[in-house]
Every structure is written in structure tokens, then in C-alpha cells.
Amino acid sequence: FLLEEALLWIMDSNFSQKRQEGKDELLQKPFQKGKHTKVAHKNVAAHEWDREEARNRRQHLISMNAFERHKKFVSDYILYYGGKFEDFRRSMSKDKTDLDVVRENHRFLWREEDEEDMTWEKELAKKYYDKLFKEYCIADLSRYKENKFGFRWRIENEVISGKGQFHCGNKRCENKEGLKSWEVNFAYVERGEKRNALVKLRLCPECSFKLNYHHK
């Protein structure tokens, strides 16, 4: 009797197992892969984990802009290797703006020899020079008693407003009455070299007197 019950229990178990397998086959889609019956080796699992982590890190870095990535790399370096943020700060003592570069490389008049061996600094200064209007000059007469004068070409806003042509060409004077045209031989020193340029001015009577103070 006991043997018979044992045989019936084994047969019932086998039938239930086959029934479950048949049920799984019915539910399985045509393109679905079969279930793995073996557990993956731990090395395979570790490799897949590393790949997933690398993929997540890459996506995280791609979502950042260049500056955010830079800050993250610096923070990671300090975290793993030690150090201070001050060690990574760039010195700004030698930084220059475009205006600084133009001032350092400016020429009152550009000649052919000045355009030899052009650097990007010189090209920037030359580009600024080409935008100036060179019919009339703006004058600095503040040191006229010392017979020292400063001249520069006009910029676009001054041409539009009439400064230097319909208004007095002295940078500190806005007189529009009695303007007179002058041609001046401007002698100046530029980068250790003496140069001359013939320039035109439009000045009011008072500023004309200052211009000719030493030629009474």
C-alpha cells in the first residue's frame, strides 16, 4: 500500500512538472528567448555590471557642458589624489582684453613695413585701424603751453555727430562757430622710431590759438 502511494505521488509530480512546462511553452512568444536554467558566472555578472556603470557615467558626462565636466574632473582629482582648489586656479595677472592688445600694437599710420611678420595681435590692431576715419583728426590740446599735442583718428560715432568737422576738433571743446581748417605736420615717436604725418584739423578760434601758441 505504501509503495503504491509513493508511485502515485511520483507520477503526480512528474505530471504537474510537465503541465507547467507545457503552460510556459504556450505563454512564450515566438521571438522570446528561452529561460536560462544556469546561473551566470560571477565574472560575467561583474563584467555586465561594469559595462552598465560605464554607460551611465558616459551618459552623465555627455549631459554636462564643458565647464561642468571640467569642475567634475578637478573635484575627482582632488578627491582621489588630494590637493586644493587653489592649485588649479589660473593666474589672471597676465590676461589681456582685445582693447589691451589693440593699444599695445596700435599704429597712427600703418606702413608696408609695419605689415611684415603679422601676428594675430597686429592683425587685430590693423583691423581696428581700418575702421577709423582719417579725413580729420581729434586733438588733445591740454598741454599746448609745452608744445605737446596728441592726435587720433575719428571713430564712426564722431563722424555721425560731426565731431572734428562741424564741431571743434579739440576733444574737450564742442564749439561750432568760426571753425577753421588746419594742416599740421604731426611729429611723433612710435616704438622708439621718429615719424611724421600730415594731418588735418577743424578748430574754433580759441583752440586755433592754442594750436599756434608757439608760432605767434
C-alpha positions as CSV (number, residue, x, y, z in Angstrom):
1,F,0.0,0.0,0.0
2,L,2.8,2.4,0.9
3,L,4.7,1.6,-2.3
4,E,1.6,2.2,-4.3
5,E,1.1,5.6,-2.7
6,A,4.7,6.6,-3.4
7,L,4.4,5.6,-7.1
8,L,1.2,7.7,-7.4
9,W,2.9,10.7,-5.7
10,I,5.9,10.5,-8.2
11,M,3.6,10.2,-11.2
12,D,1.6,13.1,-10.0
13,S,4.7,15.3,-9.5
14,N,6.0,14.4,-13.0
15,F,2.6,15.2,-14.5
16,S,2.5,18.6,-12.7
17,Q,6.0,19.5,-13.9
18,K,5.2,18.6,-17.5
19,R,2.0,20.5,-17.3
20,Q,3.8,23.6,-16.0
21,E,6.4,23.3,-18.8
22,G,3.7,23.0,-21.4
23,K,2.0,26.1,-19.9
24,D,5.2,28.0,-20.2
25,E,5.6,27.0,-23.8
26,L,2.2,28.2,-24.6
27,L,2.8,31.6,-23.0
28,Q,6.2,32.0,-24.6
29,K,6.3,34.4,-27.6
30,P,7.9,33.2,-30.9
31,F,10.7,35.7,-30.7
32,Q,11.3,35.3,-27.0
33,K,14.5,33.5,-25.9
34,G,14.2,30.5,-23.7
35,K,14.8,30.8,-20.0
36,H,18.3,30.2,-18.7
37,T,18.4,27.4,-16.3
38,K,22.0,28.1,-15.2
39,V,23.2,31.0,-13.1
40,A,25.7,33.2,-14.8
41,H,29.3,33.1,-13.6
42,K,30.2,35.9,-11.2
43,N,32.9,37.2,-13.6
44,V,30.2,37.6,-16.3
45,A,27.9,39.4,-13.8
46,A,30.8,41.7,-12.8
47,H,31.6,42.4,-16.4
48,E,28.0,43.3,-17.2
49,W,27.8,45.5,-14.1
50,D,31.0,47.4,-15.1
51,R,29.6,47.9,-18.6
52,E,26.3,49.3,-17.2
53,E,28.2,51.6,-14.8
54,A,30.4,52.9,-17.7
55,R,27.4,53.5,-19.8
56,N,25.7,55.5,-17.0
57,R,28.9,57.5,-16.4
58,R,29.2,58.3,-20.1
59,Q,25.6,59.5,-20.3
60,H,26.1,61.6,-17.2
61,L,29.2,63.3,-18.7
62,I,27.5,63.8,-22.1
63,S,24.7,65.7,-20.3
64,M,27.2,68.2,-18.9
65,N,28.6,71.2,-20.6
66,A,32.4,71.7,-20.9
67,F,32.7,73.8,-17.8
68,E,30.7,71.4,-15.7
69,R,32.9,68.5,-16.9
70,H,36.0,70.4,-16.1
71,K,34.8,71.1,-12.5
72,K,33.8,67.4,-12.0
73,F,37.3,66.2,-13.2
74,V,39.0,68.7,-10.9
75,S,36.8,67.6,-8.0
76,D,37.5,63.9,-8.7
77,Y,41.3,64.5,-9.0
78,I,41.3,66.3,-5.6
79,L,39.1,63.6,-4.1
80,Y,41.4,60.7,-5.2
81,Y,44.9,62.4,-5.2
82,G,44.5,65.2,-2.7
83,G,45.3,68.9,-3.1
84,K,43.4,72.2,-3.0
85,F,41.2,74.0,-5.5
86,E,43.6,77.0,-5.3
87,D,46.2,74.8,-7.0
88,F,44.0,74.7,-10.1
89,R,43.1,78.3,-10.3
90,R,44.6,80.0,-13.4
91,S,46.6,83.2,-12.8
92,M,44.8,86.1,-14.4
93,S,47.6,88.6,-13.8
94,K,48.7,88.4,-17.5
95,D,45.3,88.3,-19.0
96,K,44.6,90.9,-21.7
97,T,41.5,92.2,-23.3
98,D,41.1,93.0,-27.0
99,L,41.5,96.6,-26.1
100,D,44.8,96.0,-24.3
101,V,46.1,94.2,-27.4
102,V,45.0,97.0,-29.7
103,R,46.7,99.6,-27.5
104,E,49.9,97.7,-27.5
105,N,50.1,97.1,-31.2
106,H,48.4,100.3,-32.5
107,R,50.0,102.4,-35.2
108,F,49.0,106.0,-36.0
109,L,49.8,105.2,-39.6
110,W,50.3,101.7,-40.9
111,R,53.1,101.3,-43.5
112,E,54.1,98.4,-45.6
113,E,57.0,97.5,-43.3
114,D,54.6,97.5,-40.4
115,E,52.6,94.7,-42.0
116,E,55.5,92.3,-42.2
117,D,55.6,89.3,-39.9
118,M,52.0,89.9,-38.9
119,T,50.9,88.2,-35.6
120,W,47.3,87.9,-34.5
121,E,47.8,90.8,-32.2
122,K,49.0,93.0,-35.1
123,E,46.1,91.8,-37.2
124,L,43.6,92.8,-34.5
125,A,45.2,96.3,-34.2
126,K,45.2,96.7,-38.0
127,K,41.6,95.6,-38.2
128,Y,40.7,98.3,-35.7
129,Y,42.8,100.9,-37.6
130,D,41.0,100.1,-40.9
131,K,37.7,101.1,-39.2
132,L,38.9,104.6,-38.3
133,F,38.0,107.7,-40.4
134,K,41.2,109.5,-41.4
135,E,40.0,112.7,-43.1
136,Y,40.1,114.8,-39.9
137,C,41.8,114.3,-36.5
138,I,40.7,114.8,-33.0
139,A,43.3,116.7,-31.0
140,D,44.3,116.8,-27.3
141,L,45.5,120.4,-26.7
142,S,45.6,120.2,-22.9
143,R,49.5,120.6,-22.9
144,Y,49.7,123.2,-25.6
145,K,51.9,125.5,-23.5
146,E,54.6,122.7,-23.5
147,N,54.2,122.5,-27.3
148,K,52.9,118.9,-26.9
149,F,49.9,117.7,-28.7
150,G,48.1,114.4,-29.2
151,F,46.2,113.4,-32.3
152,R,44.0,110.5,-33.2
153,W,41.6,109.5,-36.0
154,R,37.9,109.7,-35.6
155,I,35.6,106.8,-34.9
156,E,32.2,106.2,-36.5
157,N,30.1,107.9,-33.8
158,E,32.2,111.0,-34.0
159,V,31.7,111.2,-37.8
160,I,28.0,110.8,-37.4
161,S,27.7,113.5,-34.8
162,G,30.0,115.8,-36.8
163,K,32.7,116.0,-34.1
164,G,36.0,117.1,-35.6
165,Q,34.4,118.5,-38.7
166,F,31.2,120.5,-37.8
167,H,32.2,120.7,-34.1
168,C,35.6,121.8,-32.9
169,G,38.2,119.0,-33.2
170,N,39.6,119.6,-29.7
171,K,38.3,116.7,-27.7
172,R,37.3,119.0,-24.8
173,C,35.6,121.6,-26.9
174,E,32.1,121.5,-28.6
175,N,32.2,124.9,-30.2
176,K,30.6,125.1,-33.7
177,E,31.2,128.7,-34.5
178,G,34.1,130.1,-36.6
179,L,35.8,126.8,-37.3
180,K,38.9,126.9,-39.3
181,S,40.8,124.1,-41.1
182,W,44.5,123.5,-40.3
183,E,47.1,121.2,-41.7
184,V,49.7,120.1,-39.2
185,N,52.9,118.2,-39.5
186,F,52.5,115.8,-36.7
187,A,55.9,114.6,-35.4
188,Y,55.7,111.7,-33.0
189,V,57.7,108.7,-31.7
190,E,56.3,105.2,-32.1
191,R,58.1,102.2,-30.7
192,G,61.4,104.2,-30.5
193,E,61.1,105.4,-34.1
194,K,60.5,109.1,-35.0
195,R,57.8,109.5,-37.5
196,N,55.8,112.3,-39.2
197,A,52.3,112.6,-40.6
198,L,50.4,115.5,-42.2
199,V,47.0,115.7,-40.6
200,K,44.0,118.0,-40.9
201,L,42.1,119.7,-38.1
202,R,39.0,121.8,-37.7
203,L,39.3,124.1,-34.7
204,C,37.4,127.0,-33.2
205,P,39.3,130.4,-32.8
206,E,40.2,129.7,-29.1
207,C,41.6,126.2,-29.9
208,S,43.3,127.5,-33.0
209,F,45.2,129.9,-30.7
210,K,46.3,127.0,-28.6
211,L,47.5,125.1,-31.6
212,N,49.6,128.0,-32.7
213,Y,50.7,129.2,-29.3
214,H,54.4,128.8,-30.0
215,H,54.1,130.3,-33.5
216,K,52.9,133.8,-32.7
